């Protein structure tokens, strides 16, 4: 059994209209230099994608929050960051292309292949209900005329781990390294491809030790952040300790997740001005909670 009081938490915050020239206290978080999937909404950079390097434009970007021992502390830190931007003269924004990724670390999980398999079995059974509740994608007529819109907006944070992959991990994985390898294996469990980042991204454990929940939209509202973290805590607690299903979790309490709000101008502005991924450099690191 795993004690939820030992779980630690982190977050990737994606906001438009925040000044990359502002210094962030290292105890709070730090700027990320690879994210391209953010669009600004305010003049003078209205509907212009962020620069992962924070140079041209110097507004909009991602902040990787320092991890905390409780999710409540993590929410407090995010809101402190938000207040700092307000004091700096910014008005942070969210858009239909931005996300908010939540990370959870479970001490000892990497060394427990039985629990890892139990986690994947729970993911298999509950991932669709999670995506439906948390990601909220819907399609519109004008979206169909926007190149790549449905693919990105539906699947960037809403991709299901295939049943065959779940089954291979449950039936074949022998240790953590094999567990990770099977995230990139074909249906035969042997042939190798490239791993995808699924809505509940357990492959992330390879790089940071954390499970990443990609299935949330971006928010600047405390109650939506709290809903995200409450849900993630209950999801992992249930997965590792034979707890209730996601449907039961959602029915037991009131959750208000950030909604998906389609905006054709936001999407087209972003797609027409975003930098290629080569512009930045992704760095994945593990930090102890403090």
N, C-alpha and C positions, 0 to 999 in steps of 0.2 A: 504494500500500500504506500501511496505517496501523500505526504502532508502538504496541502496547498499553501500553508504558511511559509513553506520554504521556496516557493516559486518567486522568481524575480522578473522584472518587466522593463521593456524599452519601447521606443517608438521612433518611426521615421515620419517627420512632419513635412508635408508638401504644401506650401502656401505661395500664392502670388502676391506681388506688391509689397515685398519685404526687402529692405535695403541690405545688399550683400556686404556693404562697407561697415555695417554695425558689428562690433566685437561681441562675441557670445562668451560668457564666462565658461571656462572648461569644465567646471563642476555641473553646469547645466546641460551643455551639449556642444556640438560643433557643426560647422558648415560641411555639407557633402559636395563633392566636386565631380559628380557623374550624371546627376539627374537632369533629364531633358523634358520630362513629361509634366510640365507645369506651364500655365499661361497666366500672364498678368491681365487684370481687368480695368485698371485705372490709368488715366493719362499720366505721363506722356507715352506710356508703353501699352496702351489698351490693346488687347488681343494679340500681344506679342509673346512668344515663348521665352522662357528663361534661358539664360546662358549658364551651363553647368559650372563654368569657371567664374561666374559672377562679374563679368567685365562689360559685355555688350549684349543686352542691357545689364545694368547692375541691380535690377529689381527682380525678385522672385527666386525661389530656390528651396532646397531641402535642408533640414536640420536633423541630424541624428542625436537624439536625446541620450544623455547618460543614464544607464539603468538604475533602477531603484529596487528596494527590498519589498515594496508593496505597490500595488497598482494605484492606490490613492496618492502616494507620493509622486508617481509618474504623472498623473493628471495635474497635480499641483505644479510640477515643473513645466509642463507644456503651457499651462495658463500663465505662469510667471514669464515665460518666453513671449507669449502673446502680449502681455502687459508691457514688456520691454520694448517691443516694436511700436506699440502705441505711444509710449513715452518718447521714442525716437522720431515720431512724426509720421509713422506708417499706419496704414489701414489694411492689415492682412486680408486676403481673399481666398476663397476656394472656388473651383470650377468643375465642370463635368469631366475634365481630363485628369485632375489631380486625385491622388489617393492618400490614404493614411494607413501605414503598415504597423501592426502591433506585434511585438516580439515577447515571447515568454521563455524563460529558461527554467529547466527542471533539474536540480542537482542529482547526479547519479544515473540519469536516464540513458545516457550514451552507453553505459556499461551493463544495461539490463535488456537483453534482446527479447525476453518474454514480454516486458512492458512495451517495448518498441512495437512489437507485433500487435499487442493489444491496442495501442494507439492507432495503428493503421487500420485495424478492423473497425474501430469506431469512426475513423475518417471515412472509410468506405460506406458505412451505413448512414452517415449523417452529413456528408459534405453538400449534397444537393439542398437539403433543408437550410444549411448554413448560408449558402450562396443566395438562395431565394430571399432569406430574411435580411441579410447584411449588405448584399451588393446591389440589389434593387434595379437591375438593368431592365429597360424596356426599349422597344423599337418604335420609331416614328417614320412617317412617309418621307420627310425631308432628310432623315438620316441615311436613307438608301442611296441618295444622290451624292453623299459625301464619301469619297474614296477612303476605305479602310476603317470607317467609323464603327461599324458593328463589330468587326473583328477585335479592335482595340478595346472599345468600351465594354464589351461583353466578356472578353476572355483575359484581359491583362490581370485582373484580380478575381476572375470567376471561372478559371479552368479546373475541371474535375480531374482528379487522379484516376486514370483508367482502372477498371475493375481487375484487368489482368495483372497490372502492376501491383495493386494491393494484394492480390492473391499470391503473386510470386514472393513478395516480401513476407507475408504471413507464413507461407509454406516452405520457403527456401532459405531465408536469411539465417546465417549462422552467427554473425557478430555485427558490430556497428559498421565496420568497413564494407561488409557484404550488404548490409541494409542500405547504405548509401549507393553502392554500385548498382543495385537493382532498380534504383530510380532512373537509371539511364539504359537499362536493359530492355530488349525486345520481349515479345510474348513468350519466347522460348526460355527467357531468363538467362541467356548466354550472350547472344549477339548484342553489341553495344551501339547506342546512338548518343544523342545529347539530351541532358535532362531538361525538362520544362519546370517553370515555377508555377506550382499549382496554388489554388486559392488558399489551401492550408499547406504551407510549404515546409515539409519536413526535410527536404534536401538542404535547406538552409542550415541545418545542424552541422553539416560538414564544415562550413566556414565560420560560423559564429557560436555554435552550440545551442542556438535558439530555434524554436518553432516560430515561423513567421505567418501571421494571418494577413494575407494580401486582399482579403475580401471586404475591405471597408473603403468608403469614400473619405475624402478630406473634410475636416471640420475645424471650426474655431470656437465651438460651443462646448462648455464644460459638460452639460448633461449628455451630449452625444459621445464625448470621450469616455465618460464614466460607463455608459452602456457598452461601449466596445470592450473596455477592460473587464467589466463584470462578466460579460459573455465569454471572453477568452479564458478567464480563470475557471469558470464553471465547465467550459468545454473540456479543458485539459484535465481537470479534476475528475470529471465523469469518465473520460476516456481511459485514464490510468487506474481508476478505482471502481470500475463496473457501476458507474452512476447512470443517471437518467439519459434518455435520448435528447437530441437538440430540440425536437418538438416539445418535449416535456419541460426542458429548461426555459424555452421561450414562453410557454404557457404559464409558468410559475411566477414570473415577474414581468414588470413593464420595461421594455427596452425601446429606446428611440435612437436608431442608427442614422448616420448622415444619409440623406436621400440622394439618389441619382437624379439630377435635373438636367435634362438635355438642353443644350444651347448651341445652335448651329454656328453662331458667330464665334463663340469660344473655341469650338472644335476647328473651324476653318482657319481662324487666326493662328491657332497653335500649329496645325499641320503645315501651314504655309511658311512659318517662320522658325520652326524648331531646328536646333542643331543636330548634326549626326551624332550617333553614340560615341564616335571616335574623338569628339571634342573633349570629353572628360575622361577620368580614370577612376574606376570603381575600387574602393578599398574596403575589405570586410574584416572587421576586428571584433574580438571578444573583450568586453570590459566587465570587471566585477561590479556588482551593485554597491552603491554607497548612499 
